[in-house]
Amino acid sequence: MALLITDECINCDVCEPECPNDAISMGEEIYQIDPHKCTECVGHFEEPQCVQLCPVNCIPLHPDFVESREQLWAKYRRLTQAGPAPAAADGATAG
C-alpha cells in the first residue's frame, strides 16, 4: 500500500526531505503523499522513513492503494529503472 498523511499533520517538515522517491510534497494545508510514487521505502530502506520520523504518528497505510510487497518492488523498479529485486529482499516479511 502507499502511505497517507492525515489531517493530524503539523507541517513539521521532517518527512518531505527523507522520502527517497520524492513522493511527499506540500498540499494546500498539509503535506501529501503521491500514491503513484510511494513504495513505503521498499527498495531503499527496511521501514518507511516518513513513518519512523513523524512526531505525531499521522502516516497510516492508504486504504485506497492496496499493494503487495511484490507490487511495491515493481513500482520501485519502474521509478528507478532498476533491475530485479535482490533475492533476499523478495523473501522479506511483508509489513
Backbone as XML, in Angstrom:
<?xml version="1.0"?>
<chain id="A" units="angstrom">
  <residue number="1" name="MET">
    <atom name="N" x="0.835" y="-1.182" z="0.000"/>
    <atom name="CA" x="0.000" y="0.000" z="0.000"/>
    <atom name="C" x="0.876" y="1.240" z="0.000"/>
  </residue>
  <residue number="2" name="ALA">
    <atom name="N" x="0.363" y="2.263" z="-0.537"/>
    <atom name="CA" x="1.010" y="3.556" z="-0.390"/>
    <atom name="C" x="0.636" y="4.081" z="0.997"/>
  </residue>
  <residue number="3" name="LEU">
    <atom name="N" x="1.290" y="5.123" z="1.404"/>
    <atom name="CA" x="1.006" y="5.734" z="2.696"/>
    <atom name="C" x="0.180" y="7.001" z="2.482"/>
  </residue>
  <residue number="4" name="LEU">
    <atom name="N" x="-0.397" y="7.495" z="3.573"/>
    <atom name="CA" x="-1.293" y="8.640" z="3.533"/>
    <atom name="C" x="-0.992" y="9.536" z="4.729"/>
  </residue>
  <residue number="5" name="ILE">
    <atom name="N" x="-0.906" y="10.826" z="4.519"/>
    <atom name="CA" x="-0.729" y="11.766" z="5.620"/>
    <atom name="C" x="-2.106" y="12.298" z="5.996"/>
  </residue>
  <residue number="6" name="THR">
    <atom name="N" x="-2.476" y="12.137" z="7.264"/>
    <atom name="CA" x="-3.794" y="12.559" z="7.720"/>
    <atom name="C" x="-3.794" y="14.026" z="8.131"/>
  </residue>
  <residue number="7" name="ASP">
    <atom name="N" x="-4.984" y="14.535" z="8.437"/>
    <atom name="CA" x="-5.104" y="15.943" z="8.826"/>
    <atom name="C" x="-4.539" y="16.233" z="10.215"/>
  </residue>
  <residue number="8" name="GLU">
    <atom name="N" x="-3.970" y="15.231" z="10.859"/>
    <atom name="CA" x="-3.273" y="15.452" z="12.123"/>
    <atom name="C" x="-1.856" y="15.992" z="11.892"/>
  </residue>
  <residue number="9" name="CYS">
    <atom name="N" x="-1.451" y="16.084" z="10.648"/>
    <atom name="CA" x="-0.124" y="16.595" z="10.279"/>
    <atom name="C" x="0.071" y="17.994" z="10.844"/>
  </residue>
  <residue number="10" name="ILE">
    <atom name="N" x="1.248" y="18.237" z="11.418"/>
    <atom name="CA" x="1.560" y="19.556" z="11.991"/>
    <atom name="C" x="2.544" y="20.334" z="11.116"/>
  </residue>
  <residue number="11" name="ASN">
    <atom name="N" x="2.774" y="19.855" z="9.895"/>
    <atom name="CA" x="3.688" y="20.524" z="8.957"/>
    <atom name="C" x="5.062" y="20.774" z="9.563"/>
  </residue>
  <residue number="12" name="CYS">
    <atom name="N" x="5.611" y="19.753" z="10.174"/>
    <atom name="CA" x="6.909" y="19.891" z="10.840"/>
    <atom name="C" x="8.075" y="19.867" z="9.856"/>
  </residue>
  <residue number="13" name="ASP">
    <atom name="N" x="7.822" y="19.518" z="8.603"/>
    <atom name="CA" x="8.834" y="19.493" z="7.546"/>
    <atom name="C" x="9.858" y="18.367" z="7.680"/>
  </residue>
  <residue number="14" name="VAL">
    <atom name="N" x="9.589" y="17.364" z="8.489"/>
    <atom name="CA" x="10.544" y="16.275" z="8.694"/>
    <atom name="C" x="10.449" y="15.229" z="7.583"/>
  </residue>
  <residue number="15" name="CYS">
    <atom name="N" x="9.257" y="14.923" z="7.126"/>
    <atom name="CA" x="9.068" y="13.813" z="6.191"/>
    <atom name="C" x="9.534" y="14.094" z="4.768"/>
  </residue>
  <residue number="16" name="GLU">
    <atom name="N" x="9.236" y="15.261" z="4.266"/>
    <atom name="CA" x="9.484" y="15.559" z="2.849"/>
    <atom name="C" x="10.923" y="15.302" z="2.409"/>
  </residue>
  <residue number="17" name="PRO">
    <atom name="N" x="11.935" y="15.830" z="3.098"/>
    <atom name="CA" x="13.305" y="15.610" z="2.612"/>
    <atom name="C" x="13.795" y="14.177" z="2.776"/>
  </residue>
  <residue number="18" name="GLU">
    <atom name="N" x="13.115" y="13.377" z="3.579"/>
    <atom name="CA" x="13.554" y="11.998" z="3.815"/>
    <atom name="C" x="12.963" y="10.997" z="2.827"/>
  </residue>
  <residue number="19" name="CYS">
    <atom name="N" x="12.011" y="11.412" z="2.016"/>
    <atom name="CA" x="11.367" y="10.489" z="1.076"/>
    <atom name="C" x="12.291" y="10.217" z="-0.109"/>
  </residue>
  <residue number="20" name="PRO">
    <atom name="N" x="12.742" y="8.973" z="-0.282"/>
    <atom name="CA" x="13.670" y="8.664" z="-1.372"/>
    <atom name="C" x="13.028" y="8.705" z="-2.755"/>
  </residue>
  <residue number="21" name="ASN">
    <atom name="N" x="11.700" y="8.689" z="-2.818"/>
    <atom name="CA" x="11.005" y="8.695" z="-4.105"/>
    <atom name="C" x="10.413" y="10.060" z="-4.450"/>
  </residue>
  <residue number="22" name="ASP">
    <atom name="N" x="10.682" y="11.068" z="-3.640"/>
    <atom name="CA" x="10.091" y="12.396" z="-3.842"/>
    <atom name="C" x="8.573" y="12.314" z="-3.952"/>
  </residue>
  <residue number="23" name="ALA">
    <atom name="N" x="7.975" y="11.450" z="-3.141"/>
    <atom name="CA" x="6.524" y="11.260" z="-3.165"/>
    <atom name="C" x="5.796" y="12.232" z="-2.251"/>
  </residue>
  <residue number="24" name="ILE">
    <atom name="N" x="6.508" y="12.920" z="-1.369"/>
    <atom name="CA" x="5.887" y="13.823" z="-0.405"/>
    <atom name="C" x="6.086" y="15.272" z="-0.841"/>
  </residue>
  <residue number="25" name="SER">
    <atom name="N" x="4.984" y="16.015" z="-0.816"/>
    <atom name="CA" x="5.042" y="17.437" z="-1.160"/>
    <atom name="C" x="4.009" y="18.186" z="-0.325"/>
  </residue>
  <residue number="26" name="MET">
    <atom name="N" x="4.154" y="19.499" z="-0.274"/>
    <atom name="CA" x="3.196" y="20.316" z="0.463"/>
    <atom name="C" x="1.915" y="20.427" z="-0.335"/>
  </residue>
  <residue number="27" name="GLY">
    <atom name="N" x="0.811" y="20.121" z="0.311"/>
    <atom name="CA" x="-0.500" y="20.284" z="-0.304"/>
    <atom name="C" x="-1.032" y="21.670" z="0.031"/>
  </residue>
  <residue number="28" name="GLU">
    <atom name="N" x="-2.332" y="21.845" z="-0.074"/>
    <atom name="CA" x="-2.919" y="23.151" z="0.220"/>
    <atom name="C" x="-2.759" y="23.530" z="1.689"/>
  </residue>
  <residue number="29" name="GLU">
    <atom name="N" x="-2.906" y="22.544" z="2.585"/>
    <atom name="CA" x="-2.809" y="22.836" z="4.015"/>
    <atom name="C" x="-1.767" y="21.988" z="4.731"/>
  </residue>
  <residue number="30" name="ILE">
    <atom name="N" x="-1.629" y="20.748" z="4.309"/>
    <atom name="CA" x="-0.687" y="19.823" z="4.941"/>
    <atom name="C" x="0.097" y="19.083" z="3.864"/>
  </residue>
  <residue number="31" name="TYR">
    <atom name="N" x="1.115" y="18.349" z="4.298"/>
    <atom name="CA" x="1.878" y="17.540" z="3.350"/>
    <atom name="C" x="0.989" y="16.433" z="2.803"/>
  </residue>
  <residue number="32" name="GLN">
    <atom name="N" x="1.326" y="15.969" z="1.609"/>
    <atom name="CA" x="0.588" y="14.882" z="0.975"/>
    <atom name="C" x="1.568" y="13.914" z="0.342"/>
  </residue>
  <residue number="33" name="ILE">
    <atom name="N" x="1.103" y="12.687" z="0.151"/>
    <atom name="CA" x="1.932" y="11.643" z="-0.461"/>
    <atom name="C" x="1.298" y="11.232" z="-1.781"/>
  </residue>
  <residue number="34" name="ASP">
    <atom name="N" x="2.086" y="11.249" z="-2.845"/>
    <atom name="CA" x="1.624" y="10.785" z="-4.150"/>
    <atom name="C" x="1.665" y="9.259" z="-4.126"/>
  </residue>
  <residue number="35" name="PRO">
    <atom name="N" x="0.510" y="8.596" z="-4.136"/>
    <atom name="CA" x="0.488" y="7.134" z="-4.041"/>
    <atom name="C" x="1.138" y="6.434" z="-5.235"/>
  </residue>
  <residue number="36" name="HIS">
    <atom name="N" x="1.285" y="7.149" z="-6.333"/>
    <atom name="CA" x="1.909" y="6.553" z="-7.517"/>
    <atom name="C" x="3.434" y="6.561" z="-7.412"/>
  </residue>
  <residue number="37" name="LYS">
    <atom name="N" x="3.972" y="7.305" z="-6.458"/>
    <atom name="CA" x="5.417" y="7.343" z="-6.232"/>
    <atom name="C" x="5.824" y="6.651" z="-4.938"/>
  </residue>
  <residue number="38" name="CYS">
    <atom name="N" x="4.878" y="6.459" z="-4.013"/>
    <atom name="CA" x="5.199" y="5.874" z="-2.712"/>
    <atom name="C" x="5.378" y="4.364" z="-2.821"/>
  </residue>
  <residue number="39" name="THR">
    <atom name="N" x="6.533" y="3.891" z="-2.371"/>
    <atom name="CA" x="6.806" y="2.450" z="-2.327"/>
    <atom name="C" x="6.957" y="1.981" z="-0.884"/>
  </residue>
  <residue number="40" name="GLU">
    <atom name="N" x="6.548" y="2.808" z="0.085"/>
    <atom name="CA" x="6.754" y="2.518" z="1.502"/>
    <atom name="C" x="8.242" y="2.296" z="1.764"/>
  </residue>
  <residue number="41" name="CYS">
    <atom name="N" x="9.065" y="2.933" z="0.979"/>
    <atom name="CA" x="10.530" y="2.865" z="1.034"/>
    <atom name="C" x="11.085" y="1.505" z="0.626"/>
  </residue>
  <residue number="42" name="VAL">
    <atom name="N" x="10.247" y="0.617" z="0.072"/>
    <atom name="CA" x="10.734" y="-0.647" z="-0.464"/>
    <atom name="C" x="11.762" y="-0.312" z="-1.540"/>
  </residue>
  <residue number="43" name="GLY">
    <atom name="N" x="12.898" y="-0.968" z="-1.484"/>
    <atom name="CA" x="13.981" y="-0.709" z="-2.423"/>
    <atom name="C" x="15.007" y="0.265" z="-1.874"/>
  </residue>
  <residue number="44" name="HIS">
    <atom name="N" x="14.641" y="0.979" z="-0.832"/>
    <atom name="CA" x="15.537" y="1.971" z="-0.245"/>
    <atom name="C" x="15.877" y="1.659" z="1.215"/>
  </residue>
  <residue number="45" name="PHE">
    <atom name="N" x="14.842" y="1.389" z="2.022"/>
    <atom name="CA" x="15.008" y="1.173" z="3.453"/>
    <atom name="C" x="14.116" y="0.027" z="3.915"/>
  </residue>
  <residue number="46" name="GLU">
    <atom name="N" x="14.399" y="-0.499" z="5.092"/>
    <atom name="CA" x="13.584" y="-1.572" z="5.663"/>
    <atom name="C" x="12.206" y="-1.070" z="6.114"/>
  </residue>
  <residue number="47" name="GLU">
    <atom name="N" x="12.140" y="0.167" z="6.566"/>
    <atom name="CA" x="10.898" y="0.753" z="7.070"/>
    <atom name="C" x="10.662" y="2.101" z="6.384"/>
  </residue>
  <residue number="48" name="PRO">
    <atom name="N" x="9.398" y="2.503" z="6.241"/>
    <atom name="CA" x="9.121" y="3.823" z="5.674"/>
    <atom name="C" x="9.729" y="4.926" z="6.544"/>
  </residue>
  <residue number="49" name="GLN">
    <atom name="N" x="10.550" y="5.741" z="5.944"/>
    <atom name="CA" x="11.245" y="6.777" z="6.693"/>
    <atom name="C" x="10.290" y="7.825" z="7.259"/>
  </residue>
  <residue number="50" name="CYS">
    <atom name="N" x="9.272" y="8.197" z="6.510"/>
    <atom name="CA" x="8.333" y="9.208" z="6.998"/>
    <atom name="C" x="7.609" y="8.723" z="8.248"/>
  </residue>
  <residue number="51" name="VAL">
    <atom name="N" x="7.226" y="7.456" z="8.257"/>
    <atom name="CA" x="6.531" y="6.889" z="9.423"/>
    <atom name="C" x="7.458" y="6.882" z="10.624"/>
  </residue>
  <residue number="52" name="GLN">
    <atom name="N" x="8.709" y="6.483" z="10.418"/>
    <atom name="CA" x="9.666" y="6.438" z="11.519"/>
    <atom name="C" x="9.928" y="7.812" z="12.117"/>
  </residue>
  <residue number="53" name="LEU">
    <atom name="N" x="9.935" y="8.846" z="11.301"/>
    <atom name="CA" x="10.310" y="10.179" z="11.763"/>
    <atom name="C" x="9.143" y="11.055" z="12.196"/>
  </residue>
  <residue number="54" name="CYS">
    <atom name="N" x="7.936" y="10.722" z="11.833"/>
    <atom name="CA" x="6.774" y="11.563" z="12.119"/>
    <atom name="C" x="6.541" y="11.687" z="13.630"/>
  </residue>
  <residue number="55" name="PRO">
    <atom name="N" x="6.594" y="12.916" z="14.160"/>
    <atom name="CA" x="6.427" y="13.100" z="15.601"/>
    <atom name="C" x="4.985" y="12.958" z="16.091"/>
  </residue>
  <residue number="56" name="VAL">
    <atom name="N" x="4.002" y="12.987" z="15.196"/>
    <atom name="CA" x="2.611" y="12.885" z="15.625"/>
    <atom name="C" x="1.927" y="11.612" z="15.109"/>
  </residue>
  <residue number="57" name="ASN">
    <atom name="N" x="2.698" y="10.716" z="14.502"/>
    <atom name="CA" x="2.168" y="9.428" z="14.051"/>
    <atom name="C" x="0.913" y="9.589" z="13.192"/>
  </residue>
  <residue number="58" name="CYS">
    <atom name="N" x="1.028" y="10.391" z="12.128"/>
    <atom name="CA" x="-0.139" y="10.676" z="11.279"/>
    <atom name="C" x="0.001" y="10.099" z="9.873"/>
  </residue>
  <residue number="59" name="ILE">
    <atom name="N" x="0.781" y="9.012" z="9.719"/>
    <atom name="CA" x="1.004" y="8.470" z="8.379"/>
    <atom name="C" x="0.653" y="6.971" z="8.357"/>
  </residue>
  <residue number="60" name="PRO">
    <atom name="N" x="-0.635" y="6.662" z="8.194"/>
    <atom name="CA" x="-1.060" y="5.265" z="8.093"/>
    <atom name="C" x="-0.984" y="4.765" z="6.648"/>
  </residue>
  <residue number="61" name="LEU">
    <atom name="N" x="-1.297" y="3.491" z="6.458"/>
    <atom name="CA" x="-1.410" y="2.932" z="5.113"/>
    <atom name="C" x="-2.619" y="3.554" z="4.429"/>
  </residue>
  <residue number="62" name="HIS">
    <atom name="N" x="-2.493" y="3.784" z="3.142"/>
    <atom name="CA" x="-3.585" y="4.376" z="2.359"/>
    <atom name="C" x="-4.545" y="3.254" z="1.965"/>
  </residue>
  <residue number="63" name="PRO">
    <atom name="N" x="-5.788" y="3.284" z="2.461"/>
    <atom name="CA" x="-6.717" y="2.182" z="2.195"/>
    <atom name="C" x="-7.143" y="2.049" z="0.737"/>
  </residue>
  <residue number="64" name="ASP">
    <atom name="N" x="-6.985" y="3.098" z="-0.053"/>
    <atom name="CA" x="-7.391" y="3.045" z="-1.458"/>
    <atom name="C" x="-6.292" y="2.536" z="-2.394"/>
  </residue>
  <residue number="65" name="PHE">
    <atom name="N" x="-5.101" y="2.302" z="-1.853"/>
    <atom name="CA" x="-3.983" y="1.852" z="-2.682"/>
    <atom name="C" x="-3.345" y="0.621" z="-2.065"/>
  </residue>
  <residue number="66" name="VAL">
    <atom name="N" x="-4.047" y="-0.502" z="-2.134"/>
    <atom name="CA" x="-3.574" y="-1.763" z="-1.587"/>
    <atom name="C" x="-2.581" y="-2.370" z="-2.567"/>
  </residue>
  <residue number="67" name="GLU">
    <atom name="N" x="-1.350" y="-2.592" z="-2.080"/>
    <atom name="CA" x="-0.304" y="-3.170" z="-2.927"/>
    <atom name="C" x="0.476" y="-4.203" z="-2.123"/>
  </residue>
  <residue number="68" name="SER">
    <atom name="N" x="0.821" y="-5.298" z="-2.784"/>
    <atom name="CA" x="1.655" y="-6.316" z="-2.143"/>
    <atom name="C" x="3.108" y="-5.851" z="-2.150"/>
  </residue>
  <residue number="69" name="ARG">
    <atom name="N" x="3.941" y="-6.551" z="-1.422"/>
    <atom name="CA" x="5.369" y="-6.228" z="-1.414"/>
    <atom name="C" x="5.944" y="-6.364" z="-2.831"/>
  </residue>
  <residue number="70" name="GLU">
    <atom name="N" x="5.488" y="-7.361" z="-3.575"/>
    <atom name="CA" x="5.956" y="-7.549" z="-4.941"/>
    <atom name="C" x="5.544" y="-6.376" z="-5.831"/>
  </residue>
  <residue number="71" name="GLN">
    <atom name="N" x="4.328" y="-5.865" z="-5.632"/>
    <atom name="CA" x="3.887" y="-4.707" z="-6.408"/>
    <atom name="C" x="4.693" y="-3.463" z="-6.042"/>
  </residue>
  <residue number="72" name="LEU">
    <atom name="N" x="5.040" y="-3.322" z="-4.752"/>
    <atom name="CA" x="5.872" y="-2.195" z="-4.329"/>
    <atom name="C" x="7.261" y="-2.298" z="-4.948"/>
  </residue>
  <residue number="73" name="TRP">
    <atom name="N" x="7.806" y="-3.528" z="-5.025"/>
    <atom name="CA" x="9.110" y="-3.721" z="-5.684"/>
    <atom name="C" x="9.034" y="-3.349" z="-7.156"/>
  </residue>
  <residue number="74" name="ALA">
    <atom name="N" x="7.930" y="-3.755" z="-7.813"/>
    <atom name="CA" x="7.765" y="-3.431" z="-9.235"/>
    <atom name="C" x="7.674" y="-1.918" z="-9.429"/>
  </residue>
  <residue number="75" name="LYS">
    <atom name="N" x="6.972" y="-1.236" z="-8.537"/>
    <atom name="CA" x="6.875" y="0.221" z="-8.617"/>
    <atom name="C" x="8.247" y="0.847" z="-8.405"/>
  </residue>
  <residue number="76" name="TYR">
    <atom name="N" x="8.994" y="0.341" z="-7.415"/>
    <atom name="CA" x="10.356" y="0.839" z="-7.169"/>
    <atom name="C" x="11.215" y="0.692" z="-8.427"/>
  </residue>
  <residue number="77" name="ARG">
    <atom name="N" x="11.165" y="-0.489" z="-9.044"/>
    <atom name="CA" x="11.962" y="-0.722" z="-10.255"/>
    <atom name="C" x="11.536" y="0.209" z="-11.384"/>
  </residue>
  <residue number="78" name="ARG">
    <atom name="N" x="10.241" y="0.430" z="-11.518"/>
    <atom name="CA" x="9.744" y="1.341" z="-12.553"/>
    <atom name="C" x="10.214" y="2.768" z="-12.285"/>
  </residue>
  <residue number="79" name="LEU">
    <atom name="N" x="10.131" y="3.201" z="-11.032"/>
    <atom name="CA" x="10.525" y="4.565" z="-10.683"/>
    <atom name="C" x="12.024" y="4.788" z="-10.823"/>
  </residue>
  <residue number="80" name="THR">
    <atom name="N" x="12.809" y="3.764" z="-10.550"/>
    <atom name="CA" x="14.264" y="3.913" z="-10.586"/>
    <atom name="C" x="14.875" y="3.283" z="-11.821"/>
  </residue>
  <residue number="81" name="GLN">
    <atom name="N" x="14.060" y="2.603" z="-12.595"/>
    <atom name="CA" x="14.525" y="1.855" z="-13.764"/>
    <atom name="C" x="15.657" y="0.920" z="-13.376"/>
  </residue>
  <residue number="82" name="ALA">
    <atom name="N" x="15.507" y="0.312" z="-12.204"/>
    <atom name="CA" x="16.493" y="-0.632" z="-11.680"/>
    <atom name="C" x="16.181" y="-2.034" z="-12.186"/>
  </residue>
  <residue number="83" name="GLY">
    <atom name="N" x="17.099" y="-2.916" z="-11.939"/>
    <atom name="CA" x="16.920" y="-4.313" z="-12.306"/>
    <atom name="C" x="16.021" y="-5.024" z="-11.328"/>
  </residue>
  <residue number="84" name="PRO">
    <atom name="N" x="16.008" y="-6.352" z="-11.364"/>
    <atom name="CA" x="15.153" y="-7.120" z="-10.467"/>
    <atom name="C" x="15.560" y="-6.938" z="-9.005"/>
  </residue>
  <residue number="85" name="ALA">
    <atom name="N" x="14.604" y="-7.151" z="-8.123"/>
    <atom name="CA" x="14.855" y="-7.024" z="-6.683"/>
    <atom name="C" x="15.858" y="-8.080" z="-6.239"/>
  </residue>
  <residue number="86" name="PRO">
    <atom name="N" x="16.712" y="-7.766" z="-5.273"/>
    <atom name="CA" x="17.628" y="-8.762" z="-4.736"/>
    <atom name="C" x="16.851" y="-9.941" z="-4.161"/>
  </residue>
  <residue number="87" name="ALA">
    <atom name="N" x="17.375" y="-11.145" z="-4.291"/>
    <atom name="CA" x="16.683" y="-12.356" z="-3.843"/>
    <atom name="C" x="16.338" y="-12.287" z="-2.367"/>
  </residue>
  <residue number="88" name="ALA">
    <atom name="N" x="17.233" y="-11.776" z="-1.530"/>
    <atom name="CA" x="16.984" y="-11.699" z="-0.100"/>
    <atom name="C" x="15.811" y="-10.773" z="0.205"/>
  </residue>
  <residue number="89" name="ALA">
    <atom name="N" x="15.665" y="-9.708" z="-0.545"/>
    <atom name="CA" x="14.592" y="-8.737" z="-0.303"/>
    <atom name="C" x="13.244" y="-9.306" z="-0.709"/>
  </residue>
  <residue number="90" name="ASP">
    <atom name="N" x="13.199" y="-10.155" z="-1.760"/>
    <atom name="CA" x="11.935" y="-10.744" z="-2.182"/>
    <atom name="C" x="11.337" y="-11.596" z="-1.096"/>
  </residue>
  <residue number="91" name="GLY">
    <atom name="N" x="12.150" y="-12.232" z="-0.295"/>
    <atom name="CA" x="11.661" y="-13.098" z="0.756"/>
    <atom name="C" x="11.433" y="-12.376" z="2.064"/>
  </residue>
  <residue number="92" name="ALA">
    <atom name="N" x="11.600" y="-11.062" z="2.088"/>
    <atom name="CA" x="11.418" y="-10.300" z="3.322"/>
    <atom name="C" x="9.967" y="-10.354" z="3.757"/>
  </residue>
  <residue number="93" name="THR">
    <atom name="N" x="9.767" y="-10.231" z="5.038"/>
    <atom name="CA" x="8.431" y="-10.269" z="5.603"/>
    <atom name="C" x="7.674" y="-9.000" z="5.234"/>
  </residue>
  <residue number="94" name="ALA">
    <atom name="N" x="6.478" y="-9.175" z="4.703"/>
    <atom name="CA" x="5.649" y="-8.014" z="4.367"/>
    <atom name="C" x="5.180" y="-7.353" z="5.639"/>
  </residue>
  <residue number="95" name="GLY">
    <atom name="N" x="5.074" y="-6.016" z="5.612"/>
    <atom name="CA" x="4.715" y="-5.316" z="6.835"/>
    <atom name="C" x="3.468" y="-4.629" z="6.807"/>
  </residue>
</chain>
